[in-house]
C-alpha cells in the first residue's frame, strides 16, 4: 500500500510531463511547417529571378552579336564602296 501511494504521485508527474512533451512536439512541428513554407516561397522567388536574369543575358548577348555582325558587314560594305 505504501508503494502504491508513493508511485501514484509520480504517475501524475509523468503524465504531466508527457503532456508537456506532446505540446512541445506540436509547437516544433508547426514551426517546422512554417519554416518549410517560407523556404519554399523564397526558393520559388529566387527561381523566378534566375529565369528573368537568364533571359536578360540571352537577349543582351543576341543584340551584341547582331551589332557586331552588322558592324562588320557595314565596315566591309564601306571598304567595298571606296
C-alpha positions in Angstrom: 0.0 0.0 0.0 2.8 2.4 0.8 4.4 1.6 -2.6 1.2 2.4 -4.5 0.9 5.7 -2.6 4.5 6.6 -3.5 4.1 5.6 -7.1 0.8 7.3 -7.7 2.1 10.9 -7.4 5.0 10.0 -9.7 2.5 8.7 -12.2 0.7 12.0 -12.2 4.0 13.9 -12.7 5.0 11.6 -15.6 1.6 12.1 -17.2 2.0 15.9 -16.8 5.5 15.7 -18.3 4.2 13.6 -21.2 1.5 16.3 -21.8 4.2 19.0 -21.9 6.4 16.9 -24.2 3.4 16.4 -26.5 2.7 20.2 -26.6 6.3 20.9 -27.4 6.3 18.4 -30.2 3.2 20.1 -31.6 4.9 23.5 -31.4 8.1 22.2 -33.1 6.0 20.6 -35.9 4.1 23.8 -36.5 7.4 25.8 -36.5 9.0 23.3 -38.9 6.0 23.6 -41.3 6.2 27.4 -41.2 9.9 27.4 -41.9 9.4 24.9 -44.8 6.7 27.1 -46.3 8.8 30.3 -46.1 11.8 28.5 -47.6 9.7 27.1 -50.4 8.3 30.5 -51.2 11.8 32.1 -51.1 13.2 29.5 -53.5 10.3 30.0 -55.9 11.0 33.7 -55.9 14.7 33.1 -56.4 14.0 30.7 -59.4 11.8 33.4 -60.9 14.7 35.9 -60.6 17.1 33.5 -62.1 14.8 32.8 -65.1 14.5 36.6 -65.6 18.2 37.1 -65.5 18.8 34.2 -67.9 16.5 35.8 -70.5 18.2 39.2 -69.9 21.6 37.6 -70.7 20.3 35.7 -73.7 18.7 38.8 -75.2 21.6 41.1 -74.4 24.0 38.6 -75.9 21.9 38.2 -79.0 21.7 42.0 -79.5 25.5 42.3 -79.0 26.1 39.5 -81.5 23.8 41.1 -84.1 25.5 44.5 -83.5 29.0 43.0 -84.1 27.8 41.2 -87.2 26.1 44.3 -88.5 29.2 46.5 -87.7 31.4 44.0 -89.6 29.1 43.9 -92.5 28.9 47.7 -92.7 32.6 48.0 -92.4 33.1 45.5 -95.3 30.5 47.4 -97.3 32.2 50.7 -96.7 35.5 49.3 -97.8 33.9 47.9 -100.9 32.3 51.2 -101.8 35.6 53.1 -101.5 
